[in-house]
Amino acid sequence: MRIFILALTGLFLLTSCMEVNTTDPNDSFAYWAGQDPTDDIQVLNGQYWQSAHWTKEYILHLKFKSTEKWWSEFVKQNNLIRVPNDWPKSSDFPDWFQPSSRSEIFVSPKDSNESRYFRDSATGICYIYEIQL
């Protein structure tokens, strides 16, 4: 019994401390959201990295098309606020991460990181850059 408990503990530690690194759009969304995309979201591109550390440090780059209703609920649930469109994009972003100049930019007032949420209301195209370190 003792060996079983040690083996089970070891297995838990190994599986809970594995790095995640994917460029699959749907997998990126699922790792971030904890579920597959719903019918009102069409995931177009994604990149997700998560550290092997138990604190779940991660970086997400996501491009998707959503309904206005989904986006409004997302903004409301996360208490996002709109900010001026003067965001300096880092050079280590994926090439496809190109929010339009018409995109509205949102941030979380509780988030001291550089996470940003973009939506072009004319096209419904959204970009998320979320960092938790």
C-alpha positions in Angstrom: 0.0 0.0 0.0 2.8 2.4 0.8 4.5 1.8 -2.6 1.1 2.5 -4.3 0.7 5.8 -2.4 4.3 6.9 -3.3 3.7 5.9 -6.9 0.4 7.8 -7.1 2.0 10.8 -5.5 4.9 10.7 -7.9 2.5 10.4 -10.9 0.5 13.4 -9.7 3.6 15.5 -9.3 4.9 14.6 -12.7 1.7 15.2 -14.6 0.8 18.4 -12.8 4.2 19.9 -13.5 4.5 19.6 -17.2 5.0 22.5 -19.5 2.4 23.2 -22.2 3.3 24.7 -25.5 0.9 24.7 -28.4 0.2 26.7 -31.6 -3.1 24.8 -32.3 -5.8 27.4 -32.2 -8.5 25.2 -30.5 -6.1 23.7 -28.0 -4.9 27.2 -27.2 -8.4 28.3 -26.5 -9.2 25.2 -24.5 -6.1 25.5 -22.2 -7.0 29.1 -21.6 -10.7 28.9 -21.1 -10.9 25.4 -19.6 -13.3 24.3 -22.3 -13.7 24.0 -26.1 -14.9 27.0 -28.0 -18.7 27.4 -28.1 -20.7 27.9 -31.2 -20.5 31.7 -31.0 -16.7 31.6 -31.3 -14.7 30.7 -34.4 -11.0 30.4 -33.3 -8.7 31.5 -36.1 -5.2 31.4 -34.6 -3.7 30.7 -31.2 -0.5 30.2 -29.3 -0.4 29.1 -25.7 2.5 28.5 -23.3 2.2 27.4 -19.7 5.0 26.8 -17.3 5.6 23.6 -15.5 5.2 25.4 -12.2 2.2 24.7 -10.1 1.2 28.4 -10.1 0.0 28.1 -13.7 2.1 30.8 -15.3 1.0 31.3 -18.9 1.1 33.5 -22.0 -1.8 33.4 -24.5 -2.1 34.9 -28.0 -5.5 34.3 -29.5 -7.3 35.4 -32.7 -11.0 34.6 -33.1 -14.3 35.8 -34.4 -17.1 36.1 -31.9 -20.7 37.4 -31.7 -21.3 40.8 -30.2 -23.3 39.1 -27.4 -20.4 36.8 -26.5 -17.9 39.7 -26.5 -20.2 41.9 -24.4 -20.6 39.1 -21.8 -16.9 38.5 -21.8 -16.2 42.2 -21.1 -18.8 42.3 -18.4 -17.8 39.1 -16.6 -14.1 40.1 -16.6 -14.8 43.8 -15.6 -12.8 45.0 -18.6 -12.5 48.7 -19.3 -11.7 50.4 -22.6 -8.4 52.2 -22.9 -6.8 54.4 -25.6 -5.5 52.7 -28.7 -1.8 53.3 -28.0 -0.5 49.8 -27.3 3.2 49.0 -28.2 3.2 45.4 -29.4 6.2 43.3 -28.4 8.4 42.0 -31.2 8.1 38.4 -29.9 4.4 38.2 -30.9 3.3 35.7 -33.6 3.2 37.2 -37.1 -0.6 36.8 -37.3 -1.3 38.9 -34.2 -2.3 42.1 -36.0 -5.3 43.8 -34.4 -6.7 46.4 -36.8 -6.4 50.1 -36.1 -10.2 50.2 -35.6 -10.0 47.7 -32.8 -11.1 48.8 -29.3 -8.6 47.9 -26.6 -9.6 46.7 -23.2 -7.8 45.9 -20.0 -8.6 44.5 -16.6 -8.3 47.1 -13.8 -7.1 44.3 -11.4 -4.4 43.1 -13.8 -1.0 44.7 -13.4 0.4 42.8 -16.3 0.3 43.8 -19.9 -2.7 41.7 -20.9 -4.8 43.3 -23.6 -8.2 42.4 -25.2 -9.0 43.7 -28.7 -12.2 43.7 -30.8 -12.9 45.2 -34.2 -16.7 45.7 -34.1 -16.9 46.0 -37.9 -15.5 42.5 -38.5 -16.1 40.8 -35.1 -12.4 39.8 -35.1 -11.0 39.7 -31.6 -7.4 39.3 -30.3 -6.4 38.3 -26.8 -2.9 38.7 -25.3 -3.1 37.5 -21.8 -0.1 37.0 -19.6 0.0 35.5 -16.1 3.5 35.3 -14.6 
